[in-house]
């Protein structure tokens, strides 16, 4: 299955792990994926399971972060609090 981003690209320009959280009896690694799209940058979150489920596909949000640069998108992702991250993860069931 191919991954297609809004810009038609198949991979992000930048990724960064912004934290880990425990939810649904699983430990999750939270990664922000950012890419350039025309005159702005977009980003989304990917929740990767750690441990025995590490081979499972991640849960990804739609693009929800916007900035002038990929660094701005990454910074915005770091500002999301744990309650918001948990809510986003749960919305991706």
Buried (B, 14 or more C-beta within 10 A) or exposed (E): EEEEBEEEEEEBBBBBEBBEBEEEEBBBBBBBBBBBBEEEBBBBBBBBBEEEEEEEEBBBBEBBBBBEBBEBBBBBBEEBEEEEBBEBBEEEE
